[in-house]
Amino acid sequence: MARTTGSHSDITGPRIRAAAQDLFARHGYAAVSMRRIAGAVGVQAGALYNYTRDKQSLLFDLMQAHMEDLLAALDAEPRQADPLERLRAFTRFHIRFHLERQDAVFIAYMELRNLDPGNFETIEALRRSYEDRLEAILRDGVGDGTFTVADTKVATLALIGMLNGINTWYRAEGRLTLEQVEQIYWDMVRRAVAG
């Protein structure tokens, strides 16, 4: 299939992914057609298939890239030995990483239902890997008496749910700075697991 005049794979591919992410986040996966994505990029609909197999593949690629970036960024963070400091670092990391990628986060949580079973399983495994990192911090803290948590898995999911909520309301131009919000959230996280 011939490439559209003026199209460059190193430019058009990322533009397609960016347009799909924006449209999926604003309108929902089910409401967005490949033709609409092509229109946003300025290419013919058929040209999209030079870059992705289908809309499902595009959604999966966006979600997988987000989760792999998340895990790589977390693994690159400095690691403290003390569970309390590790939990503080995780809280700050989660807030900052997710606020900078609000569309990707929204899609990663809200569009899971639209994944084919095999793709869903892959994304769920990546999500569990991220959750496992937080749960390991909580288990270590319970083990040394720093934290009192009845069930580390439930606490993990509750903390991530609370931290994700920030994306729905925080605005940089609002009355609180990011540092103030981080401190408020850290205080809530710390109290939730206090020993």
Long-range contacts (C-beta under 8 A, 24 or more apart in sequence): 1-46, 1-47, 1-49, 1-50, 3-47, 3-50, 4-43, 4-44, 4-47, 7-43, 7-47, 9-50, 9-51, 12-41, 12-43, 12-47, 12-51, 13-51, 15-41, 16-41, 16-43, 16-48, 16-51, 16-52, 16-58, 17-58, 17-61, 17-62, 17-65, 20-58, 20-59, 20-62, 21-62, 21-103, 21-104, 21-107, 22-103, 24-59, 24-62, 24-103, 24-107, 24-111, 25-102, 25-103, 25-106, 25-107, 28-110, 28-111, 29-55, 29-59, 29-107, 29-111, 29-114, 30-114, 56-114, 56-115, 56-116, 56-119, 59-107, 59-111, 59-114, 59-115, 59-119, 60-115, 60-116, 60-119, 60-122, 60-123, 62-104, 62-107, 63-107, 63-108, 63-111, 63-112, 63-115, 63-119, 63-123, 64-122, 64-123, 64-126, 66-101, 66-104, 66-105, 66-107, 66-108, 67-108, 67-123, 67-126, 67-127, 67-130, 68-126, 70-97, 70-130, 71-126, 71-129, 71-130, 73-97, 74-130, 74-133, 82-146, 83-137, 83-138, 83-140, 83-141, 83-144, 83-146, 83-147, 84-141, 84-146, 84-190, 86-137, 86-140, 87-137, 87-138, 87-141, 87-147, 87-189, 87-190, 87-193, 88-186, 88-190, 90-133, 90-134, 90-137, 91-163, 91-182, 91-185, 91-186, 91-189, 92-182, 92-186, 94-160, 94-163, 95-163, 95-166, 95-178, 95-181, 95-182, 95-185, 96-178, 96-182, 98-163, 98-164, 98-166, 98-167, 99-166, 99-167, 99-170, 99-178, 102-167, 105-164, 105-167, 106-167, 109-164, 131-156, 131-157, 131-160, 134-159, 134-160, 138-193, 141-193, 141-195, 145-195, 146-195, 147-193, 147-194, 147-195, 148-193, 148-194, 148-195, 149-193, 155-192, 155-193, 158-192, 159-189, 159-192, 159-193, 162-188, 162-189, 162-192, 163-189
